[in-house]
Amino acid sequence: MVGIETSDDAAVYRLNDTQALVATTDFFTPIVDDPFDFGRIAATNALSDIYAMGGTPIMALALVGMPIAKLPPEVIGRVLEGGASVCREAGIPIAGGHSIDVLEPIYGLVGLGLVHPDRVRRNSDAKAGDVLVLGKPLGVGILSAALKKGQLDEAGYAEMLRHTTQLNRVGVELAALDGVHAMTDVTGFGLAGHLLEICRGARLSAQVELDALPTIDAAVRFAKEGIVTGASARNWSGYGAQVEWPASAAAWQRALVSDPQTSGGLLVSCRPAAVDAVLASFRGAGFAQAAPIGALRPPDAGGDPRLAFITPGS
């Protein structure tokens, strides 16, 4: 049902009239020093792709690469324990996996889930006129950059963990709502990159209000001080030509919309009449900063999908 054609979050294979298999994988190197927290973040991030397709996880396989000569077994064990704790929260087992000896720590999961074929939420199913709703605030990548520079305090680290370990399982409920057409999760390509994937998949353009974006306060402060990720600039160089950026917007705002999110929020494309139900689902599941951020529209002249950010004066 879903492959690589429209840049969706996971592959989907129809099993029968009422079940489809959702399959995905994600892994990365540590973004925090604590091994248990690293395992939690990586596992939460990996399972998010299943929720973004409207699916319910059923089991996971661990992908582990560790420098065995450099890390003691108890440290490696804490990474695995962190991942297992998130899977228990999601109600699934880690049923197997594979490990290798490498130069730098790597951890993640293969995630498998189930979804009714009628509730698969593909990028290509977004429609012109849909409202865009973002579930988590932006800025996790910036907090990670501040952590690496030794400038993130204990409260900032706790907030970073709160967002990166919050499971996006509200995606199952959202996919069942009438009027929800498409979903994706905002991760490494940042908000702009993943919204462009929806635009390309559905052959639409989008308009986003910069002032409507939910953000992490500490991340905004760091961005204004010039503390951002290198990946943010690389993201922008990859897709900036497809983005209309207002002259009145600040450099720190551009860093936020291209900021790579680890275990970021769900981005929902829905009918205007469904916005209240979408927000109620998000807030009922603990996503207090969920907010409408813009809308989809027909493609511009020539048919090329575009993404326009706007400010009150633009």
Secondary structure as UniProt FT lines:
FT   TURN            5..6
FT   STRAND          11..14
FT   STRAND          20..28
FT   HELIX           35..52
FT   TURN            53..54
FT   STRAND          56..66
FT   TURN            68..70
FT   HELIX           73..90
FT   STRAND          94..101
FT   STRAND          106..115
FT   HELIX           117..119
FT   HELIX           123..125
FT   TURN            128..129
FT   STRAND          131..134
FT   HELIX           140..148
FT   TURN            149..150
FT   HELIX           154..164
FT   HELIX           170..175
FT   TURN            178..179
FT   STRAND          180..185
FT   TURN            188..189
FT   HELIX           190..202
FT   STRAND          205..209
FT   HELIX           210..212
FT   HELIX           217..224
FT   TURN            225..226
FT   HELIX           230..239
FT   HELIX           240..242
FT   STRAND          243..244
FT   TURN            247..248
FT   HELIX           251..257
FT   STRAND          266..270
FT   HELIX           272..274
FT   HELIX           275..284
FT   TURN            285..286
FT   TURN            288..289
FT   STRAND          291..297
FT   TURN            301..302
FT   STRAND          307..310
FT   TURN            312..313
//
